[in-house]
Amino acid sequence: MKLTLKIWRQTGPEDKGGVVTYPINDVSEDMSFLEMLDVLNEDLIAKGEEPVAFDSDCREGICGMCGVMINGEAHGPERTTTCQLHMRSFRDGDEIVIEPWRADAFPVIKDLCVDRGSLDRIIQSGGYISANTGSAPDAHATPVPKEDADRAFMAAECIGCGACVAACPNASGMLFMGAKITHLGEFPQGQPERDARVLSMTAQHDEEGFGGCTNLGECSRACPKGIPLNVISQMNGDLLRATRHQA
């Protein structure tokens, strides 16, 4: 395939940046999207030009590092991560616009790379369960209803890629935060810190500059793991209860 790539280039956080056009030939439909970018970078390096900076790590749809906007859609036209998107999703002659996540909470580092440390700081503020050190308890020592366990595992599938933030017109991180709070809140071990967790994490979310949720649903549609909107409802319920308890 022959394609025309329009890629956001930005040398650093303070640079204004802009879109640069690159033609690319001989793209196989069996390539992943990131392999296609690898080929482009090999051509740029051979010409003595600066390669396009982009994030990737596992390239298996697990770590969430690879996310970019592709033709205005987080991770592209398929419900998957950018690294698992293949070029068979495009046609010969297509024009593809590639941009970094756009959110105040995700400042651009260079080109397509953004700083997603804000998500880490939300987790550090309360996205964990405190446990005494020592030997592990016996298996099944604390029974958990299957329905609760299934919901917890569903929420735990969130990989923290930031697609929900990038897709949301308000740049809200509520789906990410709702998934983490739901995951821990479904287990007995997560109950002692349940109120403190939701209060701390929502406060950190706002401090990082994320927007508010207005229930548009773009976050859930863009999520490569299909996290449902009702995790936000559960988080809001926890927050309301915790606020009342605090009063």
C-alpha positions as CSV (number, residue, x, y, z in Angstrom):
1,M,0.0,0.0,0.0
2,K,0.9,3.6,-0.6
3,L,-0.1,6.0,2.2
4,T,0.1,9.6,3.2
5,L,0.9,10.2,6.8
6,K,0.3,13.5,8.5
7,I,2.1,13.4,11.8
8,W,2.3,15.8,14.6
9,R,5.9,16.9,15.2
10,Q,7.0,18.8,18.3
11,T,10.6,19.1,19.6
12,G,9.6,19.6,23.2
13,P,7.0,20.8,25.7
14,E,7.6,24.5,24.9
15,D,7.6,24.1,21.1
16,K,4.5,25.1,19.2
17,G,4.7,22.0,17.0
18,G,2.8,21.3,13.8
19,V,1.7,18.6,11.3
20,V,4.3,17.3,8.8
21,T,3.4,15.2,5.8
22,Y,5.2,12.0,4.9
23,P,4.5,9.7,1.9
24,I,5.2,6.0,2.6
25,N,5.3,3.1,0.1
26,D,5.3,-0.7,0.3
27,V,3.3,-0.9,3.4
28,S,2.1,-4.5,4.0
29,E,-1.4,-5.1,5.3
30,D,0.1,-7.6,7.7
31,M,2.2,-4.9,9.5
32,S,1.1,-3.5,12.8
33,F,0.6,0.2,13.0
34,L,3.8,0.6,15.0
35,E,5.7,-1.5,12.6
36,M,4.6,0.9,9.9
37,L,6.0,3.8,12.0
38,D,9.2,1.8,12.4
39,V,9.6,1.6,8.6
40,L,8.9,5.3,8.3
41,N,11.6,6.0,10.9
42,E,14.1,3.8,9.2
43,D,13.6,5.8,6.0
44,L,13.9,9.1,7.9
45,I,17.1,8.0,9.6
46,A,18.6,6.9,6.2
47,K,17.9,10.4,4.9
48,G,19.5,12.0,7.9
49,E,16.2,13.3,9.3
50,E,14.9,13.1,12.8
51,P,12.8,10.0,13.4
52,V,9.3,10.4,14.8
53,A,9.2,9.8,18.6
54,F,6.4,7.5,19.8
55,D,5.9,5.4,22.9
56,S,5.7,1.6,22.9
57,D,6.7,-1.2,25.2
58,C,5.0,-4.6,25.2
59,R,3.4,-4.3,21.8
60,E,0.9,-6.9,23.0
61,G,-2.0,-4.7,24.1
62,I,-1.1,-5.0,27.7
63,C,0.9,-2.0,28.9
64,G,-1.0,0.9,27.3
65,M,2.1,2.9,26.4
66,C,1.4,3.1,22.6
67,G,-1.7,5.2,22.4
68,V,-2.0,7.9,19.8
69,M,-4.9,9.6,18.0
70,I,-5.4,8.1,14.5
71,N,-7.7,10.1,12.2
72,G,-9.3,11.7,15.3
73,E,-9.9,8.4,17.1
74,A,-8.1,7.1,20.2
75,H,-6.1,4.1,19.1
76,G,-7.6,4.2,15.6
77,P,-10.6,2.7,13.9
78,E,-10.7,-0.7,15.7
79,R,-11.4,-1.3,19.4
80,T,-7.9,-2.3,20.3
81,T,-4.6,-0.7,21.3
82,T,-2.5,1.1,18.7
83,C,0.1,-1.7,18.8
84,Q,-2.5,-4.3,18.0
85,L,-4.0,-2.3,15.1
86,H,-2.9,-3.7,11.7
87,M,-2.6,-1.9,8.4
88,R,-5.3,-4.1,6.9
89,S,-7.7,-1.7,8.6
90,F,-6.6,0.9,6.0
91,R,-6.7,1.1,2.2
92,D,-4.2,1.9,-0.5
93,G,-4.0,5.6,-1.0
94,D,-5.4,6.5,2.5
95,E,-4.4,9.7,4.3
96,I,-3.7,9.0,8.0
97,V,-3.5,11.8,10.6
98,I,-1.5,10.8,13.7
99,E,-1.5,13.0,16.8
100,P,-0.6,12.6,20.5
101,W,-3.2,12.4,23.2
102,R,-4.6,15.9,23.7
103,A,-5.2,16.9,27.4
104,D,-3.8,19.4,29.8
105,A,-3.0,16.6,32.1
106,F,-1.0,14.9,29.4
107,P,1.7,17.4,28.3
108,V,3.6,16.6,25.1
109,I,7.2,15.5,25.7
110,K,8.1,15.1,22.0
111,D,6.2,14.4,18.8
112,L,3.7,11.6,19.8
113,C,5.0,11.0,23.3
114,V,3.1,12.5,26.2
115,D,3.7,12.5,30.0
116,R,1.0,10.3,31.6
117,G,2.4,10.6,35.1
118,S,-0.8,12.2,36.2
119,L,-2.5,8.8,36.1
120,D,0.3,7.4,38.2
121,R,-0.2,10.1,40.8
122,I,-3.9,9.3,41.0
123,I,-3.0,5.7,41.8
124,Q,-0.4,6.9,44.3
125,S,-3.0,9.0,46.1
126,G,-5.2,6.0,47.0
127,G,-5.4,3.3,44.3
128,Y,-4.1,0.5,46.5
129,I,-5.0,-1.7,49.4
130,S,-2.9,-1.6,52.6
131,A,-2.0,-5.0,54.0
132,N,0.0,-6.2,56.9
133,T,3.3,-7.9,56.0
134,G,3.9,-11.5,56.8
135,S,2.9,-14.8,55.3
136,A,0.1,-14.9,52.8
137,P,-3.4,-16.0,54.0
138,D,-4.7,-19.3,53.0
139,A,-6.4,-19.5,49.7
140,H,-10.2,-18.8,49.9
141,A,-9.8,-17.6,53.5
142,T,-11.9,-14.7,52.6
143,P,-14.8,-15.8,50.4
144,V,-15.8,-13.4,47.6
145,P,-19.1,-13.8,45.8
146,K,-18.5,-14.7,42.1
147,E,-20.5,-11.8,40.8
148,D,-18.3,-9.4,42.9
149,A,-15.1,-11.1,41.8
150,D,-16.2,-11.0,38.1
151,R,-16.9,-7.3,38.3
152,A,-13.6,-6.6,40.0
153,F,-11.7,-8.6,37.4
154,M,-13.6,-6.7,34.6
155,A,-12.6,-3.3,36.1
156,A,-9.0,-4.6,36.7
157,E,-8.6,-5.0,32.9
158,C,-8.0,-1.2,32.6
159,I,-4.4,-0.8,31.4
160,G,-4.2,3.0,32.1
161,C,-3.5,3.9,28.4
162,G,-5.4,7.2,28.7
163,A,-7.6,6.6,25.6
164,C,-10.6,7.5,27.7
165,V,-9.1,10.9,28.5
166,A,-8.1,11.5,24.9
167,A,-11.5,10.6,23.5
168,C,-13.5,12.7,26.1
169,P,-14.3,16.3,24.9
170,N,-13.7,17.3,28.5
171,A,-10.5,15.4,28.9
172,S,-11.9,13.6,32.0
173,G,-10.2,10.7,33.6
174,M,-13.3,9.4,35.3
175,L,-13.5,6.1,33.5
176,F,-9.9,5.3,34.5
177,M,-10.5,6.3,38.1
178,G,-13.9,4.6,38.2
179,A,-12.2,1.3,37.0
180,K,-9.6,1.5,39.7
181,I,-12.0,2.3,42.5
182,T,-14.5,-0.4,41.4
183,H,-11.8,-3.0,41.1
184,L,-10.6,-2.4,44.7
185,G,-14.1,-1.7,46.1
186,E,-15.5,-5.1,45.2
187,F,-13.2,-7.0,47.5
188,P,-13.5,-7.3,51.3
189,Q,-9.9,-6.2,51.6
190,G,-10.7,-2.9,49.9
191,Q,-13.4,-1.9,52.4
192,P,-11.4,-0.3,55.3
193,E,-9.9,2.4,53.0
194,R,-12.9,2.7,50.6
195,D,-14.0,6.2,51.7
196,A,-10.5,7.6,52.0
197,R,-9.6,6.1,48.6
198,V,-12.3,7.8,46.6
199,L,-11.8,11.1,48.3
200,S,-8.1,11.2,47.7
201,M,-8.2,9.9,44.2
202,T,-10.9,12.4,43.0
203,A,-9.1,15.3,44.7
204,Q,-5.9,14.3,42.9
205,H,-7.8,13.9,39.6
206,D,-9.0,17.5,39.8
207,E,-5.6,18.8,40.9
208,E,-4.0,17.2,37.8
209,G,-6.2,19.3,35.5
210,F,-8.5,16.6,34.2
211,G,-12.0,17.8,33.2
212,G,-15.4,16.7,34.7
213,C,-17.6,13.9,33.4
214,T,-20.8,14.9,31.5
215,N,-21.8,11.3,30.6
216,L,-21.2,11.6,26.9
217,G,-19.8,8.0,26.8
218,E,-16.9,8.6,24.4
219,C,-14.5,7.2,27.0
220,S,-16.1,3.8,27.1
221,R,-16.4,3.6,23.4
222,A,-12.7,4.3,23.0
223,C,-11.5,2.0,25.8
224,P,-9.6,-0.9,24.2
225,K,-10.7,-3.1,27.1
226,G,-14.4,-2.2,27.0
227,I,-14.6,-0.8,30.5
228,P,-18.3,0.2,30.9
229,L,-19.7,3.5,32.0
230,N,-21.3,2.1,35.1
231,V,-17.9,2.1,36.9
232,I,-18.3,5.9,37.0
233,S,-21.7,5.5,38.6
234,Q,-20.2,3.2,41.2
235,M,-17.4,5.8,41.9
236,N,-19.9,8.6,42.2
237,G,-21.9,6.5,44.7
238,D,-18.8,5.9,46.7
239,L,-17.9,9.6,46.6
240,L,-21.3,10.7,47.8
241,R,-21.3,8.2,50.7
242,A,-17.7,9.2,51.7
243,T,-18.6,12.9,51.6
244,R,-21.6,12.3,53.9
245,H,-19.4,10.2,56.3
246,Q,-16.8,13.0,56.3
247,A,-19.5,15.6,57.2
